[in-house]
């Protein structure tokens, strides 16, 4: 089982580290303004939307899910 609060925290952390805003992330990924809050509260997110977030933040989906602590694990 995945920790939805951990997922939301990782999204927020990477967004901040990259000097981006949550608004920019949501706009570029074409997601609703409450998406991250929805995830934080245990809501499910479509796989496609999750992939959009990972692509925008240039990190692995595994990192966002907490399956690795290396956000660059998708890079070779």
C-alpha positions in Angstrom: 0.0 0.0 0.0 1.3 3.5 -0.8 1.3 6.4 1.6 -0.7 9.1 0.0 0.7 11.8 2.3 4.3 10.7 1.4 3.4 11.0 -2.3 2.0 14.5 -1.9 5.0 15.5 0.1 7.4 14.2 -2.5 5.6 16.1 -5.3 5.6 19.3 -3.2 9.3 18.8 -2.3 10.5 18.3 -5.8 8.4 21.1 -7.1 10.0 23.5 -4.6 13.5 22.2 -5.1 13.2 22.9 -8.8 12.0 26.4 -8.2 8.6 25.7 -9.7 5.2 26.4 -8.2 2.4 24.0 -7.7 0.3 26.2 -10.0 2.9 25.7 -12.8 2.9 21.9 -12.2 -0.8 21.6 -12.3 -1.2 23.9 -15.4 1.6 22.1 -17.3 0.2 18.7 -16.4 -3.4 19.9 -17.2 -4.6 18.8 -13.7 -7.2 20.3 -11.4 -6.1 22.8 -8.7 -7.0 20.4 -5.9 -5.2 17.3 -7.3 -2.3 17.3 -4.8 -4.7 17.9 -1.9 -6.8 15.1 -3.2 -3.8 12.7 -3.3 -2.7 13.9 0.2 -6.2 13.0 1.5 -6.0 9.4 0.1 -7.6 10.0 -3.2 -6.7 7.9 -6.2 -5.0 9.5 -9.2 -5.1 8.2 -12.8 -1.9 6.5 -13.9 -1.7 8.9 -16.8 -1.8 11.9 -14.5 0.8 10.4 -12.2 3.1 9.9 -15.2 2.5 13.5 -16.3 3.7 14.7 -12.9 6.7 12.5 -12.9 7.6 13.6 -16.4 7.2 17.3 -15.5 9.4 16.9 -12.4 11.8 14.7 -14.4 11.7 12.0 -11.7 10.7 8.4 -11.6 7.2 7.2 -10.7 8.9 4.9 -8.3 10.3 7.9 -6.4 6.9 9.5 -6.1 5.4 6.3 -4.9 8.2 6.0 -2.2 9.6 2.8 -3.8 13.0 4.4 -4.0 14.6 7.5 -2.4 16.4 8.3 -5.6 14.4 10.7 -7.8 16.8 10.1 -10.6 16.4 6.3 -10.7 14.8 6.5 -14.1 17.9 8.0 -15.7 20.6 5.7 -17.0 
